[in-house]
Amino acid sequence: MKRYVLWFISVLPLVFVVSCRPAAQPMPRDNRIPQSSPPFTAQGITHDTQERDLPQLADGPESTEREAHPVSNYILQRRYPRILYLNAGTKSNQVALTWDDGPDRRFTARILDVLKKHKVKGTFFLMGARAKALPDITRRIEREGHAIGNHTFWHPNLTKGNLDNMRWQVNETEKVLQGTVGHRSHLFRAPYGNLNEELVKELGRMNYRVIGWSVDSLDWRQLPADEVERNVLGNVHPGSIVLFHSGGNWNQDLSGGVQALDQIITKLKKDGMQFVTIPEMFNIPR
């Protein structure tokens, strides 16, 4: 009995210390790529060192969060026709080419080169974190006459959050745009196109035009150029808003969309289509 008492007294301090140790805290969210990730290569170029430090999409690539049948957006457009725009109708031959998730180092400049070659203007919905990281490319987009829209700061799925988070995402991005190109934007596109009525109403109160699309190139599926071309040309119509991506997750290869762009523009020009920015399509002051 005496031996047992002595043993109990000897281990009691250790038990007390362990029980008083604070619970483990969750790690803060970090959008950088873990250092153990393998490099991504496209066209023989290793983008490991170039892309690891670029802010990533908070809720992952399009394939993880995109709703398969966003019929709800068309219903929302009918309810809020002065806030949410998915197309411009078929009365004119205008087409708006738009890009999400940029800027980045791999694809945005190549897209701008093609647009410059054809003297076509587009609309780029930029992530605030990436615009902040790559101010030179952001300024090039503005300098070459393209329209710029707000695509949140970190690219979260807004339908999973609250209005306070949405307002922060939008306002932080506007601070970056104001400081980089000298003006704010009144255009907004939701990451993944995911919206609900509460978000649309609040964005309207914030004086934004919420821009969707009517033609999806599906370049985010990393399709080859010929498939991206068929997706666009097989579905485009007068008044179309066409969705492409000028950036993605670090390991996504969006080369198919870039390579298809030259032929898409060439063939649509032959059909008599006129390329305009979103502000031009809907007479929105820049």
KAZI-V893873 format. One record per backbone hydrogen bond with DSSP energy under -1.0 kcal/mol. CO is the residue of the C=O (numbers start at 0). NH is the residue of the N-H. If there is no record, write none. Layout:
BEGIN
co=(CO/CO)
nh=(NH/NH)
END
This chain:
BEGIN
co=(0/1/2/3/4/5/6/7/10/11/12/13/14/15/33/39/41/44/46/47/50/51/56/60/61/68/69/70/71/72/73/74/75/79/79/82/84/92/93/94/95/96/97/98/99/101/106/107/108/109/110/111/112/113/114/121/122/123/125/126/127/128/129/133/134/135/136/137/138/139/140/141/146/148/149/151/152/153/154/155/156/157/161/162/163/164/165/166/167/168/169/170/171/172/173/174/175/176/185/186/187/189/190/195/196/197/198/199/200/201/202/203/208/209/214/217/218/223/224/225/226/227/228/229/231/231/236/238/239/240/240/241/242/243/248/253/254/255/259/260/261/262/263/264/265/266/267/268/273/276/277/278)
nh=(4/5/6/7/8/9/10/11/14/15/16/17/18/19/36/46/44/41/50/51/53/32/59/63/65/70/72/74/75/76/77/78/79/82/83/209/211/273/238/275/241/122/243/124/245/126/110/111/112/113/114/115/116/117/119/146/98/148/150/130/131/132/133/137/138/139/140/141/142/143/145/144/123/125/188/127/128/57/58/157/159/160/165/166/167/168/169/170/171/172/173/174/175/176/177/178/179/180/208/149/210/192/193/199/200/201/202/203/204/205/207/206/187/84/242/220/221/227/228/229/230/231/232/233/234/235/239/87/95/213/214/97/216/99/251/257/258/259/263/264/265/266/267/268/269/270/272/271/94/280/281/283)
END
